[in-house]
């Protein structure tokens, strides 16, 4: 099935998937829109939030002043895995010439992520553009949640940091997610805000819909590896723009499901074990001061 729309298109469609995220989604949506997003025109992109079967359908209570106005849509036939909702939104709702996927709606965007994504695609027309991911809190949330870190602690941490008036504060109260722990200078295994031209999406396909388990299992890792290792790949890593994960009892970050379960599903689909991708990247900077601590990781090795 082609990822195609006949309507007039903005340059970029940002597709964010949510499920039971009444606390987390408003922050994520705010961070995807102007005026939080800097150096970008709201006319250049759209924000689509696809609700994948929340127990209480999501409604944005305070969206006044956000631009582009976020579009909240409900997945017609929600399933436990978000891959179906993301593919459906890209095929039938998104109008952009490029699609940015955010599989986890609990991840706050850095404030120049959209501008630098647009810049990367304008420089390299067939690029796969990706960001690295962080966890809010003192350590990765699989660990911190066993040591007293929870939604209340995180709410205080964010409020005391000065966010959202001070976007750079998130860098000071977060650590690399495990999937990005190799840092900027070595291959990582997934991105929670990556974008592709629609033509490339038509050619390479969206999320693999055999990943049917809750949360999607290794679906985000599979699509990342498929794109960054494609023939003649042009992969652009945004050097200072990142996503910041809010704790919310997610399938992976809460360790509700063991990695072995995800690995078994992957093996059942491909008849082989998951392998870390090997790829080269082009870096789009400059390196912002608030991201410097992350850029130092891996340099001494």
Phi and psi in degrees as GROMACS dihedral restraints (atoms count N, CA, C in turn):
[ dihedral_restraints ]
;  ai    aj    ak    al  type     phi  dphi    fc
    3     4     5     6     1   -80.8    20    10
    4     5     6     7     1   142.1    20    10
    6     7     8     9     1   -87.3    20    10
    7     8     9    10     1    93.4    20    10
    9    10    11    12     1  -146.0    20    10
   10    11    12    13     1   144.8    20    10
   12    13    14    15     1  -141.2    20    10
   13    14    15    16     1   139.6    20    10
   15    16    17    18     1   -87.4    20    10
   16    17    18    19     1   -13.2    20    10
   18    19    20    21     1   -77.3    20    10
   19    20    21    22     1   163.6    20    10
   21    22    23    24     1   -60.2    20    10
   22    23    24    25     1   136.5    20    10
   24    25    26    27     1  -113.8    20    10
   25    26    27    28     1   140.6    20    10
   27    28    29    30     1   -74.6    20    10
   28    29    30    31     1   174.3    20    10
   30    31    32    33     1   -70.4    20    10
   31    32    33    34     1   -39.9    20    10
   33    34    35    36     1  -134.3    20    10
   34    35    36    37     1   135.4    20    10
   36    37    38    39     1  -109.7    20    10
   37    38    39    40     1   122.6    20    10
   39    40    41    42     1   -96.4    20    10
   40    41    42    43     1   116.0    20    10
   42    43    44    45     1  -110.8    20    10
   43    44    45    46     1   114.0    20    10
   45    46    47    48     1  -113.8    20    10
   46    47    48    49     1   127.7    20    10
   48    49    50    51     1  -101.5    20    10
   49    50    51    52     1   132.8    20    10
   51    52    53    54     1  -129.9    20    10
   52    53    54    55     1   155.5    20    10
   54    55    56    57     1  -154.6    20    10
   55    56    57    58     1   115.4    20    10
   57    58    59    60     1    51.2    20    10
   58    59    60    61     1    55.5    20    10
   60    61    62    63     1  -126.1    20    10
   61    62    63    64     1    47.1    20    10
   63    64    65    66     1   -60.6    20    10
   64    65    66    67     1   -32.5    20    10
   66    67    68    69     1   -79.6    20    10
   67    68    69    70     1   -44.0    20    10
   69    70    71    72     1   -85.5    20    10
   70    71    72    73     1   -39.2    20    10
   72    73    74    75     1   -59.6    20    10
   73    74    75    76     1   -40.2    20    10
   75    76    77    78     1   -58.1    20    10
   76    77    78    79     1   -37.4    20    10
   78    79    80    81     1   -66.6    20    10
   79    80    81    82     1   -43.5    20    10
   81    82    83    84     1   -61.7    20    10
   82    83    84    85     1   -45.5    20    10
   84    85    86    87     1   -63.6    20    10
   85    86    87    88     1   -45.5    20    10
   87    88    89    90     1   -54.4    20    10
   88    89    90    91     1   -43.5    20    10
   90    91    92    93     1   -70.8    20    10
   91    92    93    94     1   -19.0    20    10
   93    94    95    96     1   -87.2    20    10
   94    95    96    97     1   -11.5    20    10
   96    97    98    99     1  -112.2    20    10
   97    98    99   100     1   164.3    20    10
   99   100   101   102     1   -81.7    20    10
  100   101   102   103     1   146.9    20    10
  102   103   104   105     1   -87.8    20    10
  103   104   105   106     1    -2.3    20    10
  105   106   107   108     1   -61.0    20    10
  106   107   108   109     1   -46.6    20    10
  108   109   110   111     1   -71.3    20    10
  109   110   111   112     1   130.1    20    10
  111   112   113   114     1  -105.4    20    10
  112   113   114   115     1   156.4    20    10
  114   115   116   117     1    61.4    20    10
  115   116   117   118     1    33.1    20    10
  117   118   119   120     1  -145.9    20    10
  118   119   120   121     1   148.4    20    10
  120   121   122   123     1   -93.4    20    10
  121   122   123   124     1   133.1    20    10
  123   124   125   126     1   -59.2    20    10
  124   125   126   127     1   -20.9    20    10
  126   127   128   129     1   -72.2    20    10
  127   128   129   130     1   -15.6    20    10
  129   130   131   132     1   -85.8    20    10
  130   131   132   133     1   -10.2    20    10
  132   133   134   135     1  -152.6    20    10
  133   134   135   136     1   167.5    20    10
  135   136   137   138     1  -130.5    20    10
  136   137   138   139     1   155.5    20    10
  138   139   140   141     1  -120.2    20    10
  139   140   141   142     1   119.3    20    10
  141   142   143   144     1  -116.2    20    10
  142   143   144   145     1   124.7    20    10
  144   145   146   147     1  -111.6    20    10
  145   146   147   148     1   114.3    20    10
  147   148   149   150     1  -103.1    20    10
  148   149   150   151     1   117.6    20    10
  150   151   152   153     1   -85.1    20    10
  151   152   153   154     1   114.4    20    10
  153   154   155   156     1   -96.5    20    10
  154   155   156   157     1    64.4    20    10
  156   157   158   159     1    79.1    20    10
  157   158   159   160     1    36.2    20    10
  159   160   161   162     1   -58.8    20    10
  160   161   162   163     1   144.9    20    10
  162   163   164   165     1   -57.7    20    10
  163   164   165   166     1   -40.5    20    10
  165   166   167   168     1  -113.7    20    10
  166   167   168   169     1   112.8    20    10
  168   169   170   171     1   -50.2    20    10
  169   170   171   172     1   133.8    20    10
  171   172   173   174     1   -71.2    20    10
  172   173   174   175     1   137.2    20    10
  174   175   176   177     1  -136.4    20    10
  175   176   177   178     1   128.6    20    10
  177   178   179   180     1   -81.0    20    10
  178   179   180   181     1   111.7    20    10
  180   181   182   183     1   -78.6    20    10
  181   182   183   184     1   -29.9    20    10
  183   184   185   186     1  -132.1    20    10
  184   185   186   187     1    78.7    20    10
  186   187   188   189     1  -107.0    20    10
  187   188   189   190     1     6.0    20    10
  189   190   191   192     1   -62.2    20    10
  190   191   192   193     1   133.6    20    10
  192   193   194   195     1    89.4    20    10
  193   194   195   196     1    -8.1    20    10
  195   196   197   198     1   -83.3    20    10
  196   197   198   199     1   136.5    20    10
  198   199   200   201     1  -146.4    20    10
  199   200   201   202     1   133.0    20    10
  201   202   203   204     1   -64.1    20    10
  202   203   204   205     1   149.1    20    10
  204   205   206   207     1   -61.0    20    10
  205   206   207   208     1   121.4    20    10
  207   208   209   210     1   -64.5    20    10
  208   209   210   211     1   139.6    20    10
  210   211   212   213     1  -100.6    20    10
  211   212   213   214     1   118.5    20    10
  213   214   215   216     1   -97.6    20    10
  214   215   216   217     1   119.2    20    10
  216   217   218   219     1  -126.2    20    10
  217   218   219   220     1   151.4    20    10
  219   220   221   222     1  -105.4    20    10
  220   221   222   223     1   133.0    20    10
  222   223   224   225     1   -62.5    20    10
  223   224   225   226     1   123.4    20    10
  225   226   227   228     1   -58.9    20    10
  226   227   228   229     1   -40.4    20    10
  228   229   230   231     1  -131.4    20    10
  229   230   231   232     1    78.2    20    10
  231   232   233   234     1   -64.0    20    10
  232   233   234   235     1   147.3    20    10
  234   235   236   237     1  -131.9    20    10
  235   236   237   238     1   164.2    20    10
  237   238   239   240     1   -58.4    20    10
  238   239   240   241     1   -35.1    20    10
  240   241   242   243     1   -84.2    20    10
  241   242   243   244     1   136.7    20    10
  243   244   245   246     1   -76.0    20    10
  244   245   246   247     1    -9.2    20    10
  246   247   248   249     1   -62.5    20    10
  247   248   249   250     1   -35.1    20    10
  249   250   251   252     1   -68.5    20    10
  250   251   252   253     1   -40.9    20    10
  252   253   254   255     1   -65.7    20    10
  253   254   255   256     1   -40.9    20    10
  255   256   257   258     1   -66.1    20    10
  256   257   258   259     1   -45.3    20    10
  258   259   260   261     1   -64.5    20    10
  259   260   261   262     1   -41.5    20    10
  261   262   263   264     1   -61.0    20    10
  262   263   264   265     1   -45.5    20    10
  264   265   266   267     1   -64.9    20    10
  265   266   267   268     1   -38.9    20    10
  267   268   269   270     1   -66.2    20    10
  268   269   270   271     1   -37.9    20    10
  270   271   272   273     1   -76.9    20    10
  271   272   273   274     1   -42.8    20    10
  273   274   275   276     1  -113.4    20    10
  274   275   276   277     1   -13.2    20    10
  276   277   278   279     1  -117.9    20    10
  277   278   279   280     1   -46.7    20    10
  279   280   281   282     1   -64.7    20    10
  280   281   282   283     1   140.5    20    10
  282   283   284   285     1  -112.6    20    10
  283   284   285   286     1    -5.5    20    10
  285   286   287   288     1   -74.4    20    10
  286   287   288   289     1   156.3    20    10
  288   289   290   291     1   -74.8    20    10
  289   290   291   292     1   -16.1    20    10
  291   292   293   294     1  -133.0    20    10
  292   293   294   295     1   148.6    20    10
  294   295   296   297     1  -121.6    20    10
  295   296   297   298     1   126.8    20    10
  297   298   299   300     1  -105.2    20    10
  298   299   300   301     1   123.1    20    10
  300   301   302   303     1  -101.5    20    10
  301   302   303   304     1   132.2    20    10
  303   304   305   306     1  -126.8    20    10
  304   305   306   307     1    96.8    20    10
  306   307   308   309     1   -68.6    20    10
  307   308   309   310     1   -23.3    20    10
  309   310   311   312     1  -119.4    20    10
  310   311   312   313     1   107.1    20    10
  312   313   314   315     1   -72.8    20    10
  313   314   315   316     1     5.3    20    10
  315   316   317   318     1   -94.2    20    10
  316   317   318   319     1     7.7    20    10
  318   319   320   321     1  -104.2    20    10
  319   320   321   322     1   114.1    20    10
  321   322   323   324     1   -72.4    20    10
  322   323   324   325     1   138.3    20    10
  324   325   326   327     1   -86.8    20    10
  325   326   327   328     1   147.6    20    10
  327   328   329   330     1   -69.8    20    10
  328   329   330   331     1   161.2    20    10
  330   331   332   333     1   -82.0    20    10
  331   332   333   334     1    -3.5    20    10
  333   334   335   336     1  -123.2    20    10
  334   335   336   337     1    17.4    20    10
  336   337   338   339     1   -61.8    20    10
  337   338   339   340     1   -44.2    20    10
  339   340   341   342     1   -68.2    20    10
  340   341   342   343     1   -45.4    20    10
  342   343   344   345     1   -59.7    20    10
  343   344   345   346     1   -42.9    20    10
  345   346   347   348     1   -78.3    20    10
  346   347   348   349     1   -26.0    20    10
  348   349   350   351     1   -64.2    20    10
  349   350   351   352     1   -47.1    20    10
  351   352   353   354     1   -60.5    20    10
  352   353   354   355     1   -41.6    20    10
  354   355   356   357     1   -62.7    20    10
  355   356   357   358     1   -43.5    20    10
  357   358   359   360     1   -61.7    20    10
  358   359   360   361     1   -44.4    20    10
  360   361   362   363     1   -68.6    20    10
  361   362   363   364     1   -30.9    20    10
  363   364   365   366     1   -71.4    20    10
  364   365   366   367     1   -28.4    20    10
  366   367   368   369     1   -81.5    20    10
  367   368   369   370     1   -40.2    20    10
  369   370   371   372     1  -128.7    20    10
  370   371   372   373     1   103.8    20    10
  372   373   374   375     1   -68.3    20    10
  373   374   375   376     1   -25.7    20    10
  375   376   377   378     1  -113.5    20    10
  376   377   378   379     1    31.5    20    10
  378   379   380   381     1   -81.3    20    10
  379   380   381   382     1   150.7    20    10
  381   382   383   384     1   -99.3    20    10
  382   383   384   385     1   115.1    20    10
  384   385   386   387     1  -107.5    20    10
  385   386   387   388     1   129.2    20    10
  387   388   389   390     1  -139.1    20    10
  388   389   390   391     1   161.6    20    10
  390   391   392   393     1  -121.6    20    10
  391   392   393   394     1   161.8    20    10
  393   394   395   396     1   -93.5    20    10
  394   395   396   397     1   162.8    20    10
  396   397   398   399     1  -118.4    20    10
  397   398   399   400     1   147.3    20    10
  399   400   401   402     1  -124.8    20    10
  400   401   402   403     1   159.8    20    10
  402   403   404   405     1  -109.7    20    10
  403   404   405   406     1   132.5    20    10
  405   406   407   408     1   -68.9    20    10
  406   407   408   409     1   144.8    20    10
  408   409   410   411     1   112.8    20    10
  409   410   411   412     1  -178.3    20    10
  411   412   413   414     1   -77.2    20    10
  412   413   414   415     1   -18.1    20    10
  414   415   416   417     1  -158.2    20    10
  415   416   417   418     1   175.5    20    10
  417   418   419   420     1   -56.5    20    10
  418   419   420   421     1   144.4    20    10
  420   421   422   423     1   -71.1    20    10
  421   422   423   424     1   -18.7    20    10
  423   424   425   426     1   -61.2    20    10
  424   425   426   427     1   -28.7    20    10
  426   427   428   429     1   -92.9    20    10
  427   428   429   430     1   -49.6    20    10
  429   430   431   432     1   -62.8    20    10
  430   431   432   433     1   -32.0    20    10
  432   433   434   435     1   -70.7    20    10
  433   434   435   436     1   -15.3    20    10
  435   436   437   438     1   -88.9    20    10
  436   437   438   439     1    -3.2    20    10
  438   439   440   441     1  -120.9    20    10
  439   440   441   442     1    23.4    20    10
  441   442   443   444     1   100.4    20    10
  442   443   444   445     1    -4.0    20    10
  444   445   446   447     1   -77.5    20    10
  445   446   447   448     1   128.6    20    10
  447   448   449   450     1  -151.6    20    10
  448   449   450   451     1  -171.5    20    10
  450   451   452   453     1   -61.3    20    10
  451   452   453   454     1   -41.1    20    10
  453   454   455   456     1   -65.5    20    10
  454   455   456   457     1   -44.1    20    10
  456   457   458   459     1   -62.0    20    10
  457   458   459   460     1   -42.1    20    10
  459   460   461   462     1   -67.0    20    10
  460   461   462   463     1   -40.5    20    10
  462   463   464   465     1   -58.5    20    10
  463   464   465   466     1   -42.3    20    10
  465   466   467   468     1   -67.1    20    10
  466   467   468   469     1   -41.4    20    10
  468   469   470   471     1   -59.5    20    10
  469   470   471   472     1   -46.2    20    10
  471   472   473   474     1   -65.8    20    10
  472   473   474   475     1   -44.9    20    10
  474   475   476   477     1   -62.2    20    10
  475   476   477   478     1   -43.8    20    10
  477   478   479   480     1   -71.4    20    10
  478   479   480   481     1   -20.8    20    10
  480   481   482   483     1   -73.2    20    10
  481   482   483   484     1   -21.7    20    10
  483   484   485   486     1    96.3    20    10
  484   485   486   487     1     1.1    20    10
  486   487   488   489     1   -73.7    20    10
  487   488   489   490     1   143.1    20    10
  489   490   491   492     1   -92.5    20    10
  490   491   492   493     1    -5.7    20    10
  492   493   494   495     1   -60.4    20    10
  493   494   495   496     1   -27.9    20    10
  495   496   497   498     1  -117.3    20    10
  496   497   498   499     1    85.8    20    10
  498   499   500   501     1   -58.1    20    10
  499   500   501   502     1   -34.0    20    10
  501   502   503   504     1   -67.3    20    10
  502   503   504   505     1   -13.0    20    10
  504   505   506   507     1   -62.2    20    10
  505   506   507   508     1   -29.3    20    10
  507   508   509   510     1   -62.9    20    10
  508   509   510   511     1   -31.2    20    10
  510   511   512   513     1   -65.2    20    10
  511   512   513   514     1   -29.9    20    10
  513   514   515   516     1   -81.4    20    10
  514   515   516   517     1   -16.0    20    10
  516   517   518   519     1  -119.7    20    10
  517   518   519   520     1    30.3    20    10
  519   520   521   522     1  -143.7    20    10
  520   521   522   523     1   166.4    20    10
  522   523   524   525     1  -133.2    20    10
  523   524   525   526     1   162.0    20    10
  525   526   527   528     1   -59.0    20    10
  526   527   528   529     1   137.3    20    10
  528   529   530   531     1   -64.6    20    10
  529   530   531   532     1   157.0    20    10
  531   532   533   534     1   -57.3    20    10
  532   533   534   535     1   -37.1    20    10
  534   535   536   537     1   -69.9    20    10
  535   536   537   538     1   -16.3    20    10
  537   538   539   540     1  -112.4    20    10
  538   539   540   541     1    12.8    20    10
  540   541   542   543     1   -65.4    20    10
  541   542   543   544     1   -18.6    20    10
  543   544   545   546     1   -69.8    20    10
  544   545   546   547     1   -14.2    20    10
  546   547   548   549     1    80.3    20    10
  547   548   549   550     1  -171.7    20    10
  549   550   551   552     1   -70.6    20    10
  550   551   552   553     1   -26.6    20    10
  552   553   554   555     1   -96.6    20    10
  553   554   555   556     1    -0.1    20    10
  555   556   557   558     1  -131.8    20    10
  556   557   558   559     1   161.0    20    10
  558   559   560   561     1   -60.0    20    10
  559   560   561   562     1   141.0    20    10
  561   562   563   564     1  -110.1    20    10
  562   563   564   565     1  -178.9    20    10
  564   565   566   567     1  -111.7    20    10
  565   566   567   568     1   -16.6    20    10
  567   568   569   570     1  -161.6    20    10
  568   569   570   571     1   165.2    20    10
  570   571   572   573     1  -135.3    20    10
  571   572   573   574     1   140.9    20    10
  573   574   575   576     1  -101.7    20    10
  574   575   576   577     1    12.0    20    10
  576   577   578   579     1  -155.4    20    10
  577   578   579   580     1    92.4    20    10
  579   580   581   582     1  -126.4    20    10
  580   581   582   583     1   154.8    20    10
  582   583   584   585     1  -138.0    20    10
  583   584   585   586     1   151.0    20    10
  585   586   587   588     1  -141.7    20    10
  586   587   588   589     1   150.9    20    10
  588   589   590   591     1   -64.6    20    10
  589   590   591   592     1   147.0    20    10
  591   592   593   594     1   -59.9    20    10
  592   593   594   595     1   -37.4    20    10
  594   595   596   597     1   -62.1    20    10
  595   596   597   598     1   -39.2    20    10
  597   598   599   600     1   -69.4    20    10
  598   599   600   601     1   -36.7    20    10
  600   601   602   603     1   -63.4    20    10
  601   602   603   604     1   -41.5    20    10
  603   604   605   606     1   -58.9    20    10
  604   605   606   607     1   -39.5    20    10
  606   607   608   609     1   -76.4    20    10
  607   608   609   610     1   -44.1    20    10
  609   610   611   612     1   -93.8    20    10
  610   611   612   613     1   -17.6    20    10
  612   613   614   615     1    87.8    20    10
  613   614   615   616     1   159.5    20    10
  615   616   617   618     1   -89.2    20    10
  616   617   618   619     1  -148.7    20    10
  618   619   620   621     1   -65.1    20    10
  619   620   621   622     1   140.3    20    10
  621   622   623   624     1   -72.6    20    10
  622   623   624   625     1   119.4    20    10
  624   625   626   627     1   -83.8    20    10
  625   626   627   628     1     8.4    20    10
  627   628   629   630     1   -80.7    20    10
  628   629   630   631     1   -12.6    20    10
  630   631   632   633     1   -80.8    20    10
  631   632   633   634     1    91.6    20    10
  633   634   635   636     1  -102.6    20    10
  634   635   636   637     1    -4.3    20    10
  636   637   638   639     1   -74.7    20    10
  637   638   639   640     1   161.0    20    10
  639   640   641   642     1   -58.1    20    10
  640   641   642   643     1   130.9    20    10
  642   643   644   645     1    84.7    20    10
  643   644   645   646     1   -13.5    20    10
  645   646   647   648     1    94.5    20    10
  646   647   648   649     1    -2.9    20    10
  648   649   650   651     1    56.0    20    10
  649   650   651   652     1  -126.6    20    10
  651   652   653   654     1   -96.4    20    10
  652   653   654   655     1    20.5    20    10
  654   655   656   657     1   -60.0    20    10
  655   656   657   658     1   -39.3    20    10
  657   658   659   660     1   -70.6    20    10
  658   659   660   661     1   -32.5    20    10
  660   661   662   663     1   -71.3    20    10
  661   662   663   664     1   -38.3    20    10
  663   664   665   666     1   -64.8    20    10
  664   665   666   667     1   -46.2    20    10
  666   667   668   669     1   -68.2    20    10
  667   668   669   670     1   -35.2    20    10
  669   670   671   672     1   -62.5    20    10
  670   671   672   673     1   -49.5    20    10
  672   673   674   675     1   -62.3    20    10
  673   674   675   676     1   -39.1    20    10
  675   676   677   678     1   -62.1    20    10
  676   677   678   679     1   -40.4    20    10
  678   679   680   681     1   -80.0    20    10
  679   680   681   682     1   -44.3    20    10
  681   682   683   684     1   -70.6    20    10
  682   683   684   685     1   -19.7    20    10
  684   685   686   687     1  -104.4    20    10
  685   686   687   688     1    12.0    20    10
  687   688   689   690     1   -67.0    20    10
  688   689   690   691     1   157.3    20    10
  690   691   692   693     1   -58.0    20    10
  691   692   693   694     1   134.9    20    10
  693   694   695   696     1    56.5    20    10
  694   695   696   697     1    37.4    20    10
  696   697   698   699     1   -63.7    20    10
  697   698   699   700     1   137.8    20    10
  699   700   701   702     1  -115.5    20    10
  700   701   702   703     1   105.6    20    10
  702   703   704   705     1  -111.2    20    10
  703   704   705   706     1   124.6    20    10
  705   706   707   708     1  -114.0    20    10
  706   707   708   709     1   118.4    20    10
  708   709   710   711     1   -97.8    20    10
  709   710   711   712     1   126.9    20    10
  711   712   713   714     1   -77.7    20    10
  712   713   714   715     1   120.7    20    10
  714   715   716   717     1   -76.5    20    10
  715   716   717   718     1   -22.9    20    10
  717   718   719   720     1  -124.3    20    10
  718   719   720   721     1    -9.7    20    10
  720   721   722   723     1   -97.5    20    10
  721   722   723   724     1   133.1    20    10
  723   724   725   726     1  -142.8    20    10
  724   725   726   727     1   173.9    20    10
  726   727   728   729     1  -117.9    20    10
  727   728   729   730     1   152.4    20    10
  729   730   731   732     1  -127.7    20    10
  730   731   732   733     1   114.6    20    10
  732   733   734   735     1   -83.0    20    10
  733   734   735   736     1   127.0    20    10
  735   736   737   738     1   -88.6    20    10
  736   737   738   739     1   140.6    20    10
  738   739   740   741     1   -69.9    20    10
  739   740   741   742     1   135.1    20    10
  741   742   743   744     1  -156.4    20    10
  742   743   744   745     1    17.3    20    10
  744   745   746   747     1    72.8    20    10
  745   746   747   748     1    28.9    20    10
  747   748   749   750     1   -63.7    20    10
  748   749   750   751     1   159.6    20    10
  750   751   752   753     1   -58.4    20    10
  751   752   753   754     1   -46.1    20    10
  753   754   755   756     1   -82.2    20    10
  754   755   756   757     1   -50.5    20    10
  756   757   758   759     1   -71.8    20    10
  757   758   759   760     1   -19.8    20    10
  759   760   761   762     1   -91.4    20    10
  760   761   762   763     1    -5.0    20    10
  762   763   764   765     1    60.7    20    10
  763   764   765   766     1    28.1    20    10
  765   766   767   768     1   -66.3    20    10
  766   767   768   769     1   -31.6    20    10
  768   769   770   771     1  -120.9    20    10
  769   770   771   772     1   130.8    20    10
  771   772   773   774     1   -74.0    20    10
  772   773   774   775     1   151.9    20    10
  774   775   776   777     1   -59.1    20    10
  775   776   777   778     1   -31.1    20    10
  777   778   779   780     1   -60.4    20    10
  778   779   780   781     1   -32.9    20    10
  780   781   782   783     1   -66.8    20    10
  781   782   783   784     1   -43.0    20    10
  783   784   785   786     1   -62.5    20    10
  784   785   786   787     1   -42.2    20    10
  786   787   788   789     1   -63.3    20    10
  787   788   789   790     1   -38.4    20    10
  789   790   791   792     1   -64.9    20    10
  790   791   792   793     1   -40.9    20    10
  792   793   794   795     1   -63.4    20    10
  793   794   795   796     1   -43.8    20    10
  795   796   797   798     1   -58.3    20    10
  796   797   798   799     1   -46.3    20    10
  798   799   800   801     1   -62.5    20    10
  799   800   801   802     1   -38.6    20    10
  801   802   803   804     1   -65.7    20    10
  802   803   804   805     1   -25.9    20    10
  804   805   806   807     1   -83.1    20    10
  805   806   807   808     1   -44.7    20    10
  807   808   809   810     1  -110.4    20    10
  808   809   810   811     1    -5.6    20    10
  810   811   812   813     1    59.1    20    10
  811   812   813   814     1    33.1    20    10
  813   814   815   816     1  -159.5    20    10
  814   815   816   817     1   161.2    20    10
  816   817   818   819     1   -77.0    20    10
  817   818   819   820     1   153.2    20    10
  819   820   821   822     1   -64.2    20    10
  820   821   822   823     1   137.8    20    10
  822   823   824   825     1  -122.0    20    10
  823   824   825   826     1   136.6    20    10
  825   826   827   828     1   -58.6    20    10
  826   827   828   829     1   137.4    20    10
  828   829   830   831     1   -74.3    20    10
  829   830   831   832     1   151.4    20    10
  831   832   833   834     1  -120.6    20    10
  832   833   834   835     1   123.0    20    10
  834   835   836   837     1  -160.4    20    10
  835   836   837   838     1   165.1    20    10
  837   838   839   840     1  -106.8    20    10
  838   839   840   841     1   155.9    20    10
  840   841   842   843     1  -136.7    20    10
  841   842   843   844     1   150.9    20    10
  843   844   845   846     1  -100.9    20    10
  844   845   846   847     1   137.7    20    10
  846   847   848   849     1  -104.4    20    10
  847   848   849   850     1   133.6    20    10
  849   850   851   852     1  -110.6    20    10
  850   851   852   853     1   116.5    20    10
  852   853   854   855     1  -112.0    20    10
  853   854   855   856     1  -157.3    20    10
  855   856   857   858     1   -78.5    20    10
  856   857   858   859     1   170.7    20    10
  858   859   860   861     1   -80.4    20    10
  859   860   861   862     1   118.1    20    10
  861   862   863   864     1   -80.2    20    10
  862   863   864   865     1   147.1    20    10
  864   865   866   867     1   -54.3    20    10
  865   866   867   868     1   -38.2    20    10
  867   868   869   870     1   -67.2    20    10
  868   869   870   871     1   -20.4    20    10
  870   871   872   873     1   -96.2    20    10
  871   872   873   874     1     1.2    20    10
  873   874   875   876     1   -61.4    20    10
  874   875   876   877     1   -37.9    20    10
  876   877   878   879     1   -63.4    20    10
  877   878   879   880     1   -31.5    20    10
  879   880   881   882     1   -76.3    20    10
  880   881   882   883     1   -33.7    20    10
  882   883   884   885     1   -67.9    20    10
  883   884   885   886     1   -25.9    20    10
  885   886   887   888     1   -73.9    20    10
  886   887   888   889     1   -21.4    20    10
  888   889   890   891     1   -65.8    20    10
  889   890   891   892     1   126.7    20    10
  891   892   893   894     1    91.4    20    10
  892   893   894   895     1   -12.5    20    10
  894   895   896   897     1   -69.9    20    10
  895   896   897   898     1   -30.5    20    10
  897   898   899   900     1   -85.1    20    10
  898   899   900   901     1    -6.0    20    10
